[in-house]
């Protein structure tokens, strides 16, 4: 689980890498209380495919419910930034590994 302070402080820039070896995909699920200042252009929660924070997977702003996101990888980079204005509750999210596996009972061989 990852979370900001509640409420978060102004002028924050938090970056972190998430990596769960063996996962086929990762599910990001937000706490319903998650909210950030929608009028601050610098305030957002963003998820990226690369360490340079260029290839955006999903970006969230405001206080609408943050929809779950699925990352088609076993890793992603996260960035939470806040501007200098008013602050809100902040964010809290969980990262859940999704693994696609077939065992002998699930995979069937067809003989022709």
Secondary structure, DSSP 8 states (H G I E B T S, - for coil): -EE--SS--SS-EEEEEEE-TT-SEEEEEE-TT-B--TT-TT-EEEEESSTTS-SEEEEE-SSS----EEESSSEEEEEEE--SS---SB-EEEEEEE-----TTTS-----
